[in-house]
Amino acid sequence: MEYPVTPAVRFLREKKVGFLPHLYDYVEKGGTGESARQLGVDEHAVVKTLIFETNEKNPLIVLMHGDRLVSTKNLARHVGVKSVEPATPDRASKHTGYLVGGTSPFGTRTAMPVYVEKTIFELDKIYINGGKRGFLVEIDPGILKEILKIDEVEVGIED
């Protein structure tokens, strides 16, 4: 299968991580529901890569189930800051080097702390962005602990 070679793909290859590429037709504002529908997988296993900033404008990454939202209050408490809010698309792109909708936690332009919703590690496999809109990679979630500096959190709330 032909798939894009993005900074995320190069990062995974460098770390010798096996992955299955999945391409789908990117739909503006379609989110994880759209990619899950097109790929015929559970949205809970599609992991969003979200960029947040603390009140001091420090960026951080949150990996969250596609069918959950992030409690910014709980996240701020865990990180130990006054507040946390989603980065604007421009700021998110500046930190990651990726377009919103194609943000991957792998191979980002800026090294950032990565917070992963704890229950993601209960899944057999996850589908996470490969660094381009319409491109997910299927990997074992345990690999995240090996190739990224992560912090497990419980900040997910029902959508």
Backbone hydrogen bonds, N-H to C=O, Kabsch-Sander energy under -0.5 kcal/mol:
donor,donor_aa,acceptor,acceptor_aa,energy
6,T,4,P,-1.0
9,V,130,G,-0.5
10,R,6,T,-2.5
11,F,7,P,-2.3
12,L,8,A,-2.6
13,R,9,V,-2.6
14,E,10,R,-2.6
15,K,11,F,-1.9
16,K,13,R,-1.5
17,V,12,L,-2.9
18,G,16,K,-0.6
20,L,138,E,-1.9
22,H,136,L,-2.9
24,Y,134,G,-2.2
26,Y,24,Y,-0.8
30,G,27,V,-2.8
34,E,30,G,-1.4
35,S,31,G,-1.6
36,A,32,T,-2.7
37,R,33,G,-2.0
38,Q,34,E,-2.6
39,L,35,S,-2.3
40,G,36,A,-1.1
41,V,36,A,-2.2
45,A,42,D,-1.8
46,V,43,E,-1.0
47,V,45,A,-0.7
47,V,127,Y,-2.8
48,K,46,V,-0.5
48,K,64,M,-3.3
50,L,48,K,-0.7
50,L,62,V,-2.9
52,F,50,L,-0.6
52,F,60,L,-2.7
53,E,85,E,-2.9
54,T,58,N,-2.1
55,N,83,S,-1.7
57,K,54,T,-2.8
60,L,52,F,-2.3
61,I,113,P,-2.8
62,V,50,L,-2.7
63,L,115,Y,-2.9
64,M,48,K,-1.9
64,M,62,V,-0.6
66,G,43,E,-1.0
66,G,46,V,-1.9
68,R,65,H,-1.7
69,L,157,I,-3.0
71,S,155,V,-3.2
72,T,70,V,-1.0
75,L,71,S,-2.4
76,A,72,T,-2.7
77,R,73,K,-2.0
78,H,74,N,-2.4
79,V,75,L,-2.8
80,G,76,A,-2.0
81,V,76,A,-2.2
85,E,53,E,-2.6
87,A,51,I,-2.6
92,A,88,T,-3.1
93,S,89,P,-2.3
94,K,90,D,-2.0
95,H,91,R,-2.4
96,T,92,A,-2.3
97,G,93,S,-3.1
102,G,99,L,-2.5
109,R,96,T,-1.4
110,T,95,H,-2.0
114,V,149,K,-1.1
115,Y,61,I,-3.2
115,Y,113,P,-0.5
116,V,114,V,-0.5
116,V,151,D,-2.3
117,E,63,L,-2.3
118,K,153,V,-3.0
120,I,117,E,-2.0
121,F,118,K,-1.6
122,E,119,T,-1.5
123,L,120,I,-1.3
126,I,139,I,-2.9
127,Y,45,A,-2.5
128,I,126,I,-0.5
128,I,137,V,-2.6
129,N,47,V,-0.6
130,G,135,F,-2.8
132,K,135,F,-0.5
135,F,132,K,-1.4
136,L,22,H,-2.9
137,V,128,I,-3.5
138,E,20,L,-2.9
139,I,126,I,-2.2
139,I,137,V,-0.6
143,I,140,D,-1.7
144,L,141,P,-1.5
145,K,142,G,-0.9
146,E,142,G,-0.7
146,E,143,I,-0.9
147,I,143,I,-2.1
148,L,144,L,-1.9
150,I,148,L,-1.0
151,D,114,V,-1.8
153,V,116,V,-2.5
157,I,69,L,-2.6
159,D,67,D,-0.9
